[in-house]
Amino acid sequence: MSAGAEALGTPSRDGSAPAARAGWRPSALQVVVALTVAGAALRFGTIDVQSIWGDEAITIAVVHRSFGSMLSHLSSSESAPPLYYTLAWLWTKVFGTGPIGFRTLSALAGTLTIPVVWACGREISDRVGGWAAALAVVSPAMYYYSQEARAYALLILFCALAFLFFERALSRRDARSLAWWAGFSALALLTHYFAAFLFIPEAVILARALGRRRAALACAPVVIVGIALLPLAIDQRDSGKAKWIEESSLISRTGETVKQFLVGLYGPGQIGTAALSGLLALGALWIVLKRARGSERDRARDAAIVAGVGVALPLLLAAAHLIDVFDGRNVIAAWVPFAVLIAIGLGCARAGRAGAAIGTALCAIGLGVILATNLLPGYQRDDWRGAAQALPKNAPAPRVIVAERYGGSPLSIYLGPLRQTTATNVIAREIVFPTLRTRHTAGAPYPPYLQLRPPRGFRLVSVRKSEAFAVTRFLAPRQTTVAARELVRLSGDPASELLLEG
């Protein structure tokens, strides 16, 4: 067996820690440094492989504003608190306002999450910490959010730090750990409202362990932050930005959440990889139940409660039709205690060779999904960059782009300012129909719709198609008036946007 595998978590046959052997073995610190460097290389090295997609484009547009204007537009354009946008606004003053500059903030947060998750696991043992960090490096979900110009990577980092000091408060029972837990919980809540669903079970566990008064004093700042955010949260809720969540089946969202925790948002062979990863995760949980002892079992129980409540509470609220904003993205921070729970099964003192084998298989699947997704454009984010690059720069003006709903924001990133028109008729010399592939839960994505019928007065001049997008261009001999409803009908999507350049 290799030294690296032994450091990650293979105890001796009798269940005790491995005895010292001849030759060099990496220390726990060397292991986490190596894993963090590998995670950074994976995240930063491929940061521009995938296109900016719709939600990222909206974030970029908001942060492009002046600071005051950005804050005033959060209630109408976003559904999250202001901390991430404030940091992103400052970040772009140093690293630029391009897609890569925006994404590096999330890549840094995602990279820093690796040693924090390691520290969470190391509260139990070096082996558990090593496996927790390894899972964070190759988790397709952690990788995905580390490359997205949105608040989720920062949310995960703050929730991971809060969970770390939650663990330390339980073991050390000191005021300093409680203060750090409260501070990072408040930062997490200022980043995303769903941080509250992790804060609640942690607060209850701390109250039972340390006493209600001590826990209440620590919770007070977080509760004050939550109350201060209520007006913004209500305003954002009333704007209807999150109504798209309720339009999909709660059962399908639940299944997507489970899949996301295991193998990320979307990837080749996702049903098979999710099923295999699920079985392996169940194997790790079986080891926890049968072989974990003492503090290992206690920490596993606490991690299971935090992760379970963090997902189940918003799910119950949605099922009861009280507040339905349950979505895999919103509960993704619960992945941290989930990963620690799995790592306990992989690296507890009596895990044996089974723990190492399960952990190796889980990491191999995660890394395979990441690499395959980067190689197969159809499984990546919506490829608006490819669609934009398929358009000639010096096209006859005026040009009208007929894009799917919300397509104007990401196209503007790559084509320059586009404005949506709601006029009954438009005047154009060129009309373009960009379309994207459609994700398919049970298999490969459906190919992009290819619009080949010309509007009246136009002729087809070019077709560009890939597995991720298709672009058809139609040209008229002179400026021609076209009915907007005809273009929408030809697009096949009643929610299509008519976009004008300039």
KELUMFI-603011 format. One record per residue (C-alpha): x, y, z; residue in three letters. Coordinates in steps of 0.05 Angstrom, whole numbers, plus 32768, in hexadecimal, padded with zeros to 4 digits. Example, Ala and Ser with C-alpha at 12.3 -4.5 7.8 and 13.67 -1.06 7.14 Angstrom:
80F67FA6809CAla 81117FEB808FSer 
***
This chain:
800080008000Met 801980467FEFSer 802F80778024Ala 7FFB80A9800CGly 7FC280788014Ala 7FDB80658059Glu 7FDE80AE806EAla 7F9680B88056Leu 7F7A80828080Gly 7F8E80388080Thr 7F97801E80C7Pro 7FB77FDC80D9Ser 7F917F9A80D7Arg 7F7F7F9D8120Asp 7F5E7FE08117Gly 7F9480098139Ser 7FBB80418119Ala 7FF1802980E9Pro 8034801C810AAla 8070804380F3Ala 8091802180B8Arg 80D3802A8096Ala 80D680618063Gly 80B880A5805CTrp 806E80B38066Arg 804C80F6805EPro 8034811A809CSer 7FED813280A3Ala 800381798092Leu 802881628054Gln 7FEA813C803DVal 7FBC81788044Val 7FEE81A68022Val 7FF381757FE7Ala 7FA8816E7FE3Leu 7F9D81B97FE5Thr 7FD081C57FAFVal 7FAF818F7F84Ala 7F6B81AE7F90Gly 7F8581F37F7EAla 7FA481D97F3EAla 7F6481B67F2BLeu 7F3881F37F38Arg 7F64822B7F1EPhe 7F8282037EE4Gly 7F3F81F67EC4Thr 7F1A82357EDAIle 7F0C824C7E92Asp 7EFA82097E73Val 7EB082157E7AGln 7E8782517E63Ser 7E6682847E8FIle 7E1D82717E97Trp 7DDE82997EA6Gly 7DE282A07EF2Asp 7E2C82B27EF0Glu 7E1E82E67EBBAla 7DE983077EE8Ile 7E1B83097F21Thr 7E5083287EF4Ile 7E1F835C7EDBAla 7E0C836F7F22Val 7E5483757F3AVal 7E6583A07EFEHis 7E3B83D77F1CArg 7E52840C7F4DSer 7E5383F37F95Phe 7E1484177FA9Gly 7DEF84047F6ASer 7E0383BB7F74Met 7DE783B97FBALeu 7DA683DA7FA5Ser 7D9C83A77F6DHis 7DA683697F98Leu 7D5C83667FABSer 7D4583667F62Ser 7D7C833C7F41Ser 7D95830B7F76Glu 7D7B82DD7FACSer 7DB582DF7FDDAla 7DD1830E8013Pro 7E0683428001Pro 7E488327801BLeu 7E5E83007FDETyr 7E4D83397FAFTyr 7E73836A7FDBThr 7EB1833E7FDBLeu 7EAA83307F90Ala 7EA5837B7F82Trp 7EE583887FA9Leu 7F06834A7F8ATrp 7EFB83627F43Thr 7F1D83A47F52Lys 7F5D837B7F58Val 7F5383407F29Phe 7F2783607EF4Gly 7EDF83597EDFThr 7EE983217EACGly 7ECB82DB7EB6Pro 7F0D82BF7ECFIle 7F1782F97F00Gly 7ED282ED7F1DPhe 7EDB82A27F23Arg 7F1D82A57F47Thr 7EFA82BC7F86Leu 7ED1827C7F87Ser 7F0E82537F74Ala 7F34826F7FAFLeu 7EFA82627FDEAla 7EF3821B7FC3Gly 7F3E820E7FCCThr 7F3E82298013Leu 7F0481FB8023Thr 7F3281BF801AIle 7F5F81CB8057Pro 7F2281E2807FVal 7EFF81A08071Val 7F40817D8083Trp 7F4181A280C6Ala 7EF9818C80D2Cys 7F0C814480C8Gly 7F4C814B80EFArg 7F24815C812DGlu 7F178112812CIle 7F5880F68111Ser 7F8E810380DCAsp 7F7280CC80B1Arg 7F2B80E780B2Val 7F47812C80A2Gly 7F6E81118067Gly 7F3280EE804ATrp 7F05812A8054Ala 7F368157802FAla 7F3E81237FF7Ala 7EF381217FEDLeu 7EF1816D7FEAAla 7F27816F7FB5Val 7F0381407F84Val 7EBA814D7F95Ser 7E9981617F53Pro 7E6A81907F79Ala 7EA381B37F9FMet 7EC981B97F5ETyr 7E8D81D57F39Tyr 7E7E820C7F6CTyr 7EC8821E7F70Ser 7EC382337F28Gln 7E8282597F2AGlu 7E7C82A47F33Ala 7E46829C7F67Arg 7E42829D7FB3Ala 7E4282517FBETyr 7E8D82457FC6Ala 7E91827D7FF9Leu 7E548260801DLeu 7E75821C8020Ile 7EB68239803BLeu 7E9482608073Phe 7E6782258085Cys 7EA481F88087Ala 7EC7822880B6Leu 7E89822D80E2Ala 7E8581E180E5Phe 7ECE81DD80F8Leu 7EC5820B8134Phe 7E8481E98145Phe 7EAC81A9814CGlu 7EE281CC8175Arg 7EAE81EC81A2Ala 7E9281A781B1Leu 7ED6818981C1Ser 7EF981C581E2Arg 7EBC81E78200Arg 7EDF822A81FDAsp 7EC3826F81EFAla 7EF4827C81B7Arg 7EDB8242818CSer 7E9382588199Leu 7EA4829F8183Ala 7EC582878143Trp 7E8982598135Trp 7E598293813DAla 7E8482C18112Gly 7E89829180D8Phe 7E40827F80DESer 7E2F82C980D7Ala 7E5C82D0809ALeu 7E3C8292807BAla 7DF782AF8087Leu 7E0D82F18068Leu 7E2182C8802BThr 7DE3829C8023His 7DA38296804ATyr 7DA68249804BPhe 7DE1824C807BAla 7DAB825280B0Ala 7D98820980A5Phe 7DDE81F380BBLeu 7DE1822680F3Phe 7DA1820D8114Ile 7DB781C48121Pro 7DFC81DA8135Glu 7DDE820B8167Ala 7DB081D68184Val 7DE981A4818CIle 7E1581D981AELeu 7DDC81EC81DCAla 7DD481A481F3Arg 7E1E819B81FCAla 7E3381DE821ALeu 7DF381F88238Gly 7DBD8225821CArg 7DD882668238Arg 7E1D825F821AArg 7E00824A81D7Ala 7DCE828281D8Ala 7E0482B681E3Leu 7E2C829A81A9Ala 7DEE8297817CCys 7DD782DE818AAla 7E0483008155Pro 7DEE82CF8120Val 7DA482D98131Val 7DAE8325812DIle 7DCD831D80E8Val 7D9382F280D3Gly 7D60832680EBIle 7D85835D80C8Ala 7D8383358087Leu 7D388328808BLeu 7D2083668065Pro 7D508357802BLeu 7D3C830D802AAla 7CF2831E8028Ile 7CFD83517FF1Asp 7D24831F7FC8Gln 7CF082EA7FD4Arg 7CB983197FBCAsp 7CDF83297F7CSer 7CD282E17F65Gly 7D1A82D27F52Lys 7D16828D7F73Ala 7CD282797F57Lys 7CF4824C7F23Trp 7D05821C7F5CIle 7CBC820F7F6CGlu 7CAD82007F23Glu 7CD381BE7F26Ser 7CBF817F7F4BSer 7CD6817C7F93Leu 7CE481317F8AIle 7D12813F7F4FSer 7D3581777F75Arg 7D4181477FAFThr 7D5F81137F81Gly 7D8A81487F60Glu 7DA3815E7FA4Thr 7DB981187FB7Val 7DDB81107F73Lys 7DFE81537F7BGln 7E1B81407FBFPhe 7E3681007FA0Leu 7E4D81117F5AVal 7E3D815A7F4DGly 7E0A817F7F24Leu 7E10815D7EE0Tyr 7E41812D7EC0Gly 7E4780F17E92Pro 7E2980B17EACGly 7E0D80D77EE8Gln 7DD980A37EFAIle 7E0D806B7EFDGly 7E4280957F20Thr 7E1080AF7F52Ala 7DF680697F61Ala 7E3D804E7F6ALeu 7E5280897F95Ser 7E1380817FBEGly 7E2280387FCCLeu 7E69804A7FE0Leu 7E508081800DAla 7E208050802ELeu 7E5C80228038Gly 7E80805A805CAla 7E4380668087Leu 7E40801C8097Trp 7E88802080B0Ile 7E74805B80DCVal 7E3B803480FALeu 7E617FF38105Lys 7EA980098112Arg 7EAB8050812BAla 7EB780568175Arg 7EB6808C81ABGly 7EC280D28191Ser 7EC080B98149Glu 7E7980A38152Arg 7E6680E48177Asp 7E8381108140Arg 7E6280E6810BAla 7E1F80EF812EArg 7E28813A8131Asp 7E3E813F80E8Ala 7E02811580D3Ala 7DD2814180FAIle 7DEE818280DDVal 7DEF81678095Ala 7DAB8145809CGly 7D87818180BAVal 7DAA81B08089Gly 7D88818B8050Val 7D4981718071Ala 7D3081B28090Leu 7D2A81DA804FPro 7D0E819B802ELeu 7CD881968063Leu 7CC781E0805BLeu 7CBF81D58011Ala 7C968196801AAla 7C6881BB804AAla 7C6081F38017His 7C7A82278048Leu 7CB8823E8025Ile 7CCD82177FE7Asp 7D14822A7FD4Val 7D3181E57FDCPhe 7D6781D87FA8Asp 7DA981B37FA6Gly 7DCF81F47F9EArg 7DB082147FDBAsn 7DC081D98009Val 7E0681CB7FEEIle 7E2981E3802DAla 7E0E81A58050Ala 7E41817F8026Trp 7E7781918058Val 7E5B816B8095Pro 7E4581348064Phe 7E8D812D804CAla 7EA7812B8093Val 7E7580F480A3Leu 7E8B80CB8067Ile 7ED580D88079Ala 7EC980BC80BFIle 7EB3807B809EGly 7EF1807B8071Leu 7F24808D80A6Gly 7F0B807880EACys 7F3C804E8113Ala 7F19800C8101Arg 7F07801C80B9Ala 7F3B7FEA809FGly 7F497FDF8056Arg 7EFF7FE78046Ala 7F0280318058Gly 7F3E803E802CAla 7F2080177FF2Ala 7EDD803D7FF6Ile 7F0180807FFCGly 7F2E80727FC1Thr 7EF2805E7F97Ala 7ECA809C7FAALeu 7F0580C97F99Cys 7F1080A67F57Ala 7EC780AF7F43Ile 7EC880F87F56Gly 7F0881077F2FLeu 7EEE80DF7EF4Gly 7EAE81087EF1Val 7ED581497EF4Ile 7F0581357EBCLeu 7ECE81197E90Ala 7EA381577E98Thr 7EDD81837E84Asn 7EE781597E45Leu 7E9E81557E30Leu 7E7F819A7E22Pro 7E3881807E23Gly 7E3E81737E6ETyr 7E5B81B77E7EGln 7E3981F97E8FArg 7E0F82197E58Asp 7E40822A7E21Asp 7E2D82727E12Trp 7E7682817E03Arg 7E77824E7DCBGly 7E3682697DAFAla 7E5182B07DB1Ala 7E92829C7D8FGln 7E6A827C7D57Ala 7E5182C07D42Leu 7E7B82EA7D12Pro 7E94832B7D30Lys 7E8683567CF2Asn 7E3F83427CE3Ala 7E0D836C7CBCPro 7DE8839A7CEAAla 7DB6839B7D09Pro 7DBB83557D26Arg 7D8483357D50Val 7D9582FA7D7DIle 7D5C82CC7D91Val 7D7382AB7DD1Ala 7D5382817E07Glu 7D3A82A27E46Arg 7D7282C37E6ETyr 7DA282B77E35Gly 7DB083017E2DGly 7DDA83077E6CSer 7E0F82D27E5BPro 7E1182E67E12Leu 7E1F832E7E27Ser 7E5D83167E4BIle 7E7B82FD7E09Tyr 7E59832A7DD5Leu 7E55836C7DF9Gly 7E1683907E0FPro 7DD583727DF7Leu 7D9183907E04Arg 7D5083697E05Gln 7D1783867DDCThr 7CCD83797DE5Thr 7CB9839E7DA6Ala 7C83837F7D7AThr 7CB183837D3DAsn 7CFC83867D35Val 7D28839D7CFCIle 7D6383717CEAAla 7D93835D7CB3Arg 7DAB83207CD9Glu 7D8582F37D09Ile 7DA982C07D35Val 7D8C82857D5BPhe 7DBC826A7D90Pro 7DA4822C7DB5Thr 7DC282007DEBLeu 7DC081B67DFBArg 7D8D819F7E2EThr 7DA381787E6BArg 7D8581327E72His 7D8581157EB8Thr 7D8580CC7EA2Ala 7DB880D17E6BGly 7DDF80FA7E39Ala 7DC781427E2CPro 7D95814D7DF4Tyr 7DB681707DB8Pro 7DA881BA7DADPro 7D6A81CC7D85Tyr 7D7F81DF7D3ELeu 7D5382167D22Gln 7D5882127CD6Leu 7D1882357CBFArg 7D27827C7CA8Pro 7CFC82B77CBCPro 7CD782D67C82Arg 7D0782FF7C57Gly 7D4682DB7C72Phe 7D7082A17C5AArg 7D9C82707C81Leu 7DE682837C7BVal 7E0982587CAFSer 7E0182217CE3Val 7E3282147D1CArg 7E2481D87D49Lys 7E4681B37D81Ser 7E2E81847DB8Glu 7E2581C17DE5Ala 7E0581F67DB7Phe 7DEB82057D71Ala 7DEA82487D4DVal 7DC382567D0DThr 7DCA82997CE8Arg 7D9882B77CB7Phe 7DA782F27C8ALeu 7D7A83227C63Ala 7D91834A7C26Pro 7D7C838B7C4AArg 7D6183A27C8CGln 7D1F837D7C96Thr 7CE683847CC7Thr 7CD483437CEAVal 7C9C83347D1BAla 7CB783237D60Ala 7C8382EC7D69Arg 7C9C82CA7D2AGlu 7CE382C77D45Leu 7CCA82AC7D88Val 7CA182777D64Arg 7CDD82627D3ALeu 7D08825C7D78Ser 7CDA82287D96Gly 7CDC824A7DDAAsp 7CA4827B7DEDPro 7CD382997E22Ala 7D0882AB7DEFSer 7D2A82EF7DF3Glu 7D35831D7DB8Leu 7D79833E7DC1Leu 7D95837A7D9DLeu 7DDF838C7D9BGlu 7DFB83CE7DB1Gly 
***
